[in-house]
Amino acid sequence: MTERFKVELLDEALEFVESLDEKTREKVIAFWDKSDKPDTVVISTHGIIKKTAKVPKSEIERAERIRKEYFERKSI
């Protein structure tokens, strides 16, 4: 069977994911890098455990910053 995509975790995200129980681990969301066709890469930036229904703005900004840095490093 051919892989449809591969998953890469940055160190900080890997440490966080490994600290989670299996059920919670399955709920982790990541962004997609489709720039290297035919592969699609799923990138996990970091993780948080939400205590409320709303994601803190600082965590959204953090994820966006890491995503931007990823693509900037990739283009070098």
Backbone as a printed PyTorch tensor [residue, N CA C, xyz], in Angstrom:
tensor([[[  0.8460,  -1.1900,   0.0000],
         [  0.0000,   0.0000,   0.0000],
         [  0.8900,   1.2530,   0.0000]],

        [[  0.5720,   2.2160,  -0.8130],
         [  1.3210,   3.4500,  -0.9180],
         [  0.8740,   4.4220,   0.1690]],

        [[  1.8510,   5.0890,   0.8260],
         [  1.5180,   6.0900,   1.8260],
         [  0.8780,   7.2890,   1.1400]],

        [[ -0.1900,   7.7920,   1.7420],
         [ -0.8470,   8.9730,   1.1910],
         [ -0.1800,  10.2450,   1.6910]],

        [[  0.3870,  10.1870,   2.8830],
         [  1.1410,  11.3020,   3.4310],
         [  2.0340,  10.7870,   4.5450]],

        [[  3.0140,  11.5950,   4.9390],
         [  3.8470,  11.2190,   6.0700],
         [  3.7180,  12.2860,   7.1450]],

        [[  3.9290,  11.8860,   8.3690],
         [  3.7930,  12.7970,   9.4920],
         [  5.1640,  13.0520,  10.0920]],

        [[  5.5090,  14.3210,  10.2820],
         [  6.7530,  14.7160,  10.9300],
         [  6.3980,  15.5810,  12.1250]],

        [[  6.9590,  15.2640,  13.2790],
         [  6.7240,  16.0540,  14.4740],
         [  8.0010,  16.8010,  14.8410]],

        [[  7.8830,  18.1080,  15.0620],
         [  9.0010,  18.8570,  15.5820],
         [  9.2320,  18.3980,  17.0200]],

        [[ 10.4420,  18.5690,  17.5440],
         [ 10.8020,  18.0250,  18.8580],
         [  9.8100,  18.3970,  19.9560]],

        [[  9.4440,  19.6610,  20.0250],
         [  8.5250,  20.1140,  21.0700],
         [  7.1730,  19.4130,  20.9490]],

        [[  6.6840,  19.2640,  19.7310],
         [  5.4080,  18.5870,  19.5150],
         [  5.5090,  17.1080,  19.8580]],

        [[  6.6130,  16.4800,  19.4910],
         [  6.8010,  15.0640,  19.7850],
         [  6.7890,  14.8160,  21.2960]],

        [[  7.4880,  15.6420,  22.0410],
         [  7.5000,  15.5040,  23.4970],
         [  6.0960,  15.6330,  24.0700]],

        [[  5.3380,  16.6030,  23.5560],
         [  3.9790,  16.7960,  24.0460],
         [  3.0970,  15.6020,  23.7070]],

        [[  3.1440,  15.1640,  22.4610],
         [  2.3030,  14.0480,  22.0180],
         [  2.6300,  12.7810,  22.8100]],

        [[  3.9070,  12.5450,  23.0540],
         [  4.2940,  11.3590,  23.8070],
         [  3.8040,  11.3990,  25.2500]],

        [[  3.5150,  12.5920,  25.7760],
         [  3.0320,  12.7040,  27.1490],
         [  1.5290,  12.4400,  27.2630]],

        [[  0.8300,  12.3580,  26.1340],
         [ -0.6190,  12.1820,  26.1280],
         [ -1.0150,  10.7110,  26.1610]],

        [[ -2.2350,  10.4620,  26.6750],
         [ -2.7640,   9.1050,  26.5670],
         [ -3.1830,   8.8750,  25.1160]],

        [[ -3.3490,   7.6180,  24.7460],
         [ -3.5790,   7.2680,  23.3350],
         [ -4.8300,   7.9270,  22.7520]],

        [[ -5.9200,   7.9630,  23.4960],
         [ -7.1660,   8.5510,  22.9880],
         [ -6.9790,  10.0400,  22.6870]],

        [[ -6.3130,  10.7310,  23.5940],
         [ -6.0660,  12.1620,  23.3870],
         [ -5.1000,  12.3730,  22.2360]],

        [[ -4.0900,  11.5290,  22.1510],
         [ -3.0780,  11.6260,  21.0920],
         [ -3.7240,  11.5890,  19.7070]],

        [[ -4.7800,  10.7940,  19.5520],
         [ -5.4480,  10.6670,  18.2540],
         [ -6.1650,  11.9410,  17.8260]],

        [[ -6.3790,  12.8580,  18.7670],
         [ -7.1060,  14.0950,  18.4640],
         [ -6.2030,  15.2530,  18.0450]],

        [[ -4.8930,  15.0160,  18.0160],
         [ -3.9500,  16.0850,  17.6850],
         [ -4.1660,  16.5440,  16.2440]],

        [[ -4.2120,  17.8640,  16.0590],
         [ -4.4100,  18.4400,  14.7200],
         [ -3.0880,  19.0550,  14.2650]],

        [[ -2.8130,  18.9970,  12.9790],
         [ -1.5680,  19.5390,  12.4210],
         [ -1.8540,  20.2970,  11.1390]],

        [[ -0.8290,  21.0300,  10.5980],
         [ -1.0140,  21.6690,   9.2920],
         [ -0.3590,  20.8050,   8.2240]],

        [[ -0.6990,  21.0420,   6.9790],
         [ -0.2870,  20.2140,   5.8470],
         [  0.6750,  20.9780,   4.9590]],

        [[  1.7160,  20.3100,   4.4740],
         [  2.6520,  20.8750,   3.5070],
         [  2.5040,  20.0650,   2.2320]],

        [[  1.8570,  20.6630,   1.2340],
         [  1.6230,  19.9750,  -0.0410],
         [  2.5590,  20.4760,  -1.1350]],

        [[  3.6240,  21.1810,  -0.7510],
         [  4.4910,  21.7930,  -1.7520],
         [  5.4210,  20.8020,  -2.4390]],

        [[  5.6930,  19.6580,  -1.8210],
         [  6.5550,  18.6460,  -2.4340],
         [  5.7010,  17.5220,  -2.9970]],

        [[  5.2250,  17.7060,  -4.1880],
         [  4.3690,  16.6760,  -4.7760],
         [  5.2130,  15.5060,  -5.1960]],

        [[  4.7950,  14.2730,  -5.0930],
         [  3.4400,  13.8430,  -4.7550],
         [  3.2030,  13.6730,  -3.2630]],

        [[  4.2310,  13.8910,  -2.4190],
         [  4.0510,  13.6920,  -0.9850],
         [  3.3340,  14.8670,  -0.3440]],

        [[  2.5080,  14.5620,   0.6440],
         [  1.9220,  15.5600,   1.5170],
         [  2.4860,  15.3000,   2.8940]],

        [[  2.9950,  16.3360,   3.5300],
         [  3.5880,  16.2030,   4.8550],
         [  2.6660,  16.8850,   5.8550]],

        [[  2.3460,  16.2010,   6.9400],
         [  1.5430,  16.7640,   8.0190],
         [  2.5060,  17.2110,   9.1140]],

        [[  2.4230,  18.4840,   9.5030],
         [  3.3400,  19.0410,  10.4860],
         [  2.5780,  19.3630,  11.7710]],

        [[  3.0480,  18.8280,  12.8810],
         [  2.5250,  19.2000,  14.1990],
         [  3.4980,  20.1890,  14.8090]],

        [[  2.9900,  21.3360,  15.2250],
         [  3.8610,  22.3850,  15.7260],
         [  4.1040,  22.2870,  17.2200]],

        [[  3.0640,  22.1390,  17.9800],
         [  3.1370,  22.0510,  19.4280],
         [  1.7720,  21.6260,  19.9320]],

        [[  1.6220,  21.4750,  21.2020],
         [  0.3340,  21.0430,  21.7360],
         [ -0.0360,  21.7860,  23.0030]],

        [[ -1.3260,  21.8270,  23.2590],
         [ -1.8450,  22.4000,  24.5010],
         [ -3.0020,  21.5260,  24.9560]],

        [[ -3.2990,  21.6080,  26.2160],
         [ -4.5120,  20.9840,  26.7450],
         [ -5.4460,  22.1240,  27.0990]],

        [[ -6.5480,  22.2020,  26.3580],
         [ -7.5000,  23.2940,  26.5620],
         [ -8.2860,  23.0720,  27.8500]],

        [[ -8.4450,  24.1400,  28.5990],
         [ -9.2440,  24.1000,  29.8210],
         [-10.6120,  24.7500,  29.5960]],

        [[-10.7670,  25.4190,  28.4500],
         [-12.0240,  26.0730,  28.0840],
         [-12.3400,  25.7280,  26.6360]],

        [[-13.5140,  26.1210,  26.1760],
         [-13.9230,  25.8330,  24.7990],
         [-13.1330,  26.6550,  23.7800]],

        [[-12.6280,  27.8100,  24.2070],
         [-11.9220,  28.6970,  23.2900],
         [-10.4160,  28.4950,  23.3900]],

        [[ -9.7580,  28.3910,  22.2260],
         [ -8.2970,  28.2850,  22.1900],
         [ -7.7110,  29.6620,  22.4890]],

        [[ -6.7690,  29.7530,  23.4280],
         [ -6.1640,  31.0590,  23.7200],
         [ -5.5170,  31.6730,  22.4750]],

        [[ -5.7080,  32.9730,  22.3080],
         [ -5.1630,  33.6830,  21.1530],
         [ -3.6520,  33.4930,  21.0570]],

        [[ -2.9740,  33.4700,  22.1960],
         [ -1.5190,  33.3140,  22.1920],
         [ -1.1000,  31.9640,  21.6030]],

        [[ -1.9000,  30.9180,  21.7950],
         [ -1.5780,  29.6060,  21.2390],
         [ -1.8050,  29.5680,  19.7330]],

        [[ -2.8310,  30.2500,  19.2640],
         [ -3.0700,  30.3490,  17.8150],
         [ -1.9210,  31.1100,  17.1690]],

        [[ -1.5160,  32.2180,  17.7800],
         [ -0.4020,  33.0060,  17.2550],
         [  0.8960,  32.1930,  17.2660]],

        [[  1.0900,  31.4070,  18.3020],
         [  2.2870,  30.5700,  18.3930],
         [  2.3240,  29.5590,  17.2490]],

        [[  1.1990,  28.8940,  16.9980],
         [  1.1240,  27.9160,  15.9140],
         [  1.3700,  28.5860,  14.5540]],

        [[  0.7790,  29.7560,  14.3640],
         [  0.9860,  30.4830,  13.1040],
         [  2.4420,  30.8840,  12.9270]],

        [[  3.1100,  31.3120,  14.0140],
         [  4.5150,  31.6900,  13.9500],
         [  5.3830,  30.4870,  13.5890]],

        [[  5.1250,  29.3610,  14.2230],
         [  5.9010,  28.1550,  13.9340],
         [  5.6830,  27.7110,  12.4910]],

        [[  4.4410,  27.7890,  12.0100],
         [  4.1410,  27.4140,  10.6200],
         [  4.9150,  28.3060,   9.6550]],

        [[  4.9140,  29.6190,   9.9150],
         [  5.6330,  30.5660,   9.0630],
         [  7.1290,  30.2580,   9.0660]],

        [[  7.6940,  30.0130,  10.2550],
         [  9.1160,  29.6940,  10.3600],
         [  9.4600,  28.4120,   9.5990]],

        [[  8.5730,  27.4300,   9.6660],
         [  8.7980,  26.1650,   8.9570],
         [  8.9590,  26.4100,   7.4550]],

        [[  8.0090,  27.1450,   6.8620],
         [  8.0730,  27.3710,   5.4240],
         [  9.2250,  28.3030,   5.0430]],

        [[  9.5910,  29.2470,   5.9280],
         [ 10.7600,  30.0980,   5.6570],
         [ 12.0350,  29.2720,   5.6380]],

        [[ 12.2040,  28.3720,   6.6040],
         [ 13.3950,  27.5080,   6.6340],
         [ 13.4260,  26.5720,   5.4420]],

        [[ 12.2630,  26.1110,   5.0460],
         [ 12.1880,  25.1760,   3.9250],
         [ 12.6080,  25.8290,   2.6110]],

        [[ 12.3340,  27.1070,   2.4790],
         [ 12.6360,  27.7990,   1.2180],
         [ 14.0990,  28.2030,   1.1030]],

        [[ 14.8750,  28.0210,   2.1470],
         [ 16.3020,  28.3950,   2.1140],
         [ 17.0990,  27.3960,   1.2960]]])
